[in-house]
């Protein structure tokens, strides 16, 4: 009951802020996409923005980003992968970046369907290496378990699905229907912008990273997609999925940040119990910003 009244109070305090935020929302349309890098493809649930870089005959790496930050989170990783001869495919999940923001639940069915449809649309038939970061790790895990013939190797960077801590505000909003939606629409953007501003400086590894993350919160449909993903994607425990992968024989590598407070190292222990054959590595001193803040260490662990 106290939690519900806390949400009511937050919503009341932010009533005027909500009107201001909604008034500033930007639609994801042709005008917004004019300056977008890469290309677009129409899939069954909407337009998907993607970038495909590297030699045409190189082995494909499919990169799946996390809850709040679109595919530009991999900007610092791509040059090293391309230099190594890989063909890198990254894309914006529905609800983020330059992709469409369809109605309905942002769940594993929607996200895995988007990935498979994208591979099909680009006629990528050979098995790929799938990289999943944060929530994208949960998507990548289910994708690999459900479509094992399409995946050669699974790489997880601080993956979701085995325990996380996104803060009390987000947890309350996800747990409480209606009032949670109201509070998240009212103050959620401010919370995400604050958190982005307080995140470690990546020293320019990803251009204007903080400003770009903060700009996402002002896009129409973004906050709704994030909240729905909290409820329908990150709420699913994936220990059983990892145990099934252990029986499939698909190689799994997981990399964690020792100082990560979003996906704590207890998740590493859970993965070890579910899939003892998974290779696991820890980057000392690293937080949750593995692809943007620790790209060199990640590449060294994987290919060094």
N, C-alpha and C positions, 0 to 999 in steps of 0.2 A: 504494500500500500504506500509506503514511504517513497518507493521508487516512482510510482505512478504520479504522486503529487509533485515530485521533483521535476518530472517531465512537464507537468501542467505549468509549474512556475517558470521553467525555462521557456516554454512556448509563450506564456503571457509576457515575459520580459522581452522576448524577441519578436513580438507581433509586428511592430513597425519595420524591424529589420527584414522580416520575411517578405513584406510587400516590396521593400527596396531590392532584395535579391531577385525575386521573381520578375520585377520590372527590368532587371539588368540581364536576364537570361538571353543567351544568343542561340538562335536555331541552327541546327546542323544541316545546312543546305548548300547549294552550289556556290553561293557567295563565300561562305565560310571555308569551302574546300579549294578555293582558287589558289591559295598559297601552299597547299599541302604537297609534301614530297611524295614520290611514289605514284601508285595507281589505285584504281577502284574497280570492284567487280560486284555485280548484283547477285546476291545469294537468296535463299528462300525466305529469310527473315529480314532482309534489307541490304543496303549497300555496305560493303566492307572495304576499308582502306588498308592497303598493304604495300610493302617495299620488298623487292626481290633483288639482291645484290650478290655479286661474285661470279666466277666463271660458270658458263652454262653447263659444262660437263662435271662440275664439282658436286660432291655429296651434299645433300640438302640438310640444313639445320632449320627446324621450325621453332621459332621463339614465341612463347606465350607469356604476356606480361601479367601483372597482378591486379589487385582490387581497384586502386585509385590512379595509377600512373600508366598512360598508354604506351605504345610500342617505342616511343622515343627513349624510354628507360634503358634500352639496349644500345643507344648510340655509341657509347664508349667501347662496347664489345665488338661491334660489327667490323671495324677496320682490321682488327687482329684476326678475326675468323676468315675474312675475305683474303687477307694476305696468306693465310694458311691453305688456301685453295678451296674453301667451302663456299657453297651457295646458300646465302642466308635469307630466309623468308620470315619476316615479322609482320604483324598485323595488329590492328586495334580491335579488341573485343567489342561486341555490341555494347552500346552505352558509353563508350569512351572514345577519345581522340576524334578522328574524322569519320568513324563508322556510324551507322544509324542507331537509333535508340528505340527499338520496338517496345510495344506494350507487353505485359505478361511477366512471368517469373524469369529471373536471371539465374538459371540453374544449370546443372551439369548437362542436361539434354541440349539446351540451347548452345552452350559453349563448345561442347564436343562436336555438335552438328555443324557449327560454323567452321571449325577447323577442318573437318573432313570435306565439307563442301568446297572450301578454299583450295585444298589440295586437288580435288577433282577438277575444279574450274581451271586450274593452272596446269592440268594434265601431269601432275607429279605422281607417278604410279609406283616408283621404286620406294622401298622402305626408307624412312627419314630418321634422323636423330631429332628427338623432341626435347627442347629446353623449356622448363617451366619455372617461373619466378613467383614466389609468394602464392597468391591465389592461383596464378597460372600453373604452379606446381600441382595443385589439386586437379585442375583441368587436365594437365598433361598426364597425370597418373591414371585418371579414369579413361582418357583417350587411349593410352597404351594398353590398359587392361581390356578395353572393349574392342580395340582394333589392332591387336598385336601384329597382324600381318603387315600393317602399314608402318610399323615402328622398328627401327634397328637398335636404338639405344635411347634410354631415358636419362636426362640430366636434370636434377632438381636443385634450385637455388633457394634456400630457406623456404621450403614448400609449405603451403597451407594444408589443412586437413588432418593435422596431428596435434593440434593445440595452438592457440594464439591468444594474444592480449592486445586488443585494439582500443582499449580504454573504456571506462565505465559508461561514458555518454553513448558511444556507439552500441555497446552491449545492451543498454536499456532501450534504445530506440529500436533495435532489432527484435527485442523480446516483447515489446508492447505494441500491438496493432493500433492503428488510428492515431492515438496520442504520440506514438513513436514516429509515425510518418510526419505528423505536424511538427514535432520538435526537430526532426532531422532536416526537414525542408526549411525550417526557420533558422536554425543555428549550425546545422551540419557543415555548411560551406565555410562558415567562419572557423569552425574547429579544424577542418582539413587544411585551410589556408594557414592557420596558426601552426599546426604540426609541420607543414612543409617549410615554413619559415624557421622553425626550430631544429630542423634536420641538419645533420653534419654537412659542412661545406665540401662538395666534391671537387673543388679546385678546378672547375671548368671542364671536367671530364665529359659532362653532358651540358651543352650550351643552354644557358638560361633555365636550368632545371626547375628551380624553385618557382620562378615566374610562370612557367608553362604548366606546372602542377596546379598552381593557384588559379590560373585562367580556366582550367578544366571545370572547376566548381561553378562557374558562371554559364556553362553550356546547358541548354534546355535538355532535360531528361537525364543528365549525368547523376544528380543526387538520387533520383529515383532508382537508377540502375545500381548504384553503389549499395543503397539500403537493401534492395531486393537480393543482391549478391550476398550480403551478409546473412540474410535469412535463408536463402535457398541453396547457396553454393558452399560458403564457409562453415555453415552449421552441420555439414555432413562429415562424420568421422570416417577417415579413409584407412584405418588400420586393416580392415578386412580386404580392401582393394590392394593394399601393399602385400598382404599375405598371399593373395591370389597371384600377384605378379611374381612373387618368389618361386611359384610353381611353374611359371611360364618360361623361364629361362632368359627373359629380356634383361640385358645388363642395365643396372641402375647405379648411378653415381649421385650422391647428395652432398652439397656444400653448404656449410652453415657459418654464421657469424658468431664468434664467442660472446660478443657484447650485444647481441640482438635481443631487444626487449619486446618486439612484436611477435616473432616466432622464437620463443626461448629454446635453449638446448635440450630441454626435456623432450621436445619433439624428436630430436635425434635418437634418443633412447627408445622411444616408441617405434621408430622406423627400424632400429636394430632388432627389436623383438619380432616385428612383423616380417621383416625380410633380412635375415642374417647374412645373406650373400651380397647385399648392397654395399658398395664402396662408399665410405663416408669420410669427409674431410672438414676440418674446422679452420677458419681464418681468424687468428688471434687479433683481438682489438677491433674486429669488424662488427658493425651493427647490421641493420636490415638492408642497407643500400649496397648489396653485393654487386649487381651489374653496373651501377653508376659510379660507385665510390671505390670499388675494389676489382675492377675488370682485369687488371694485369695479374693479380693473384689468382683469380678464377681461371684465366686462360693458362697460367703456369701449372696449376693443379691438374687441369684436364689434358694439356698437350705438352707440358714441359718435360 
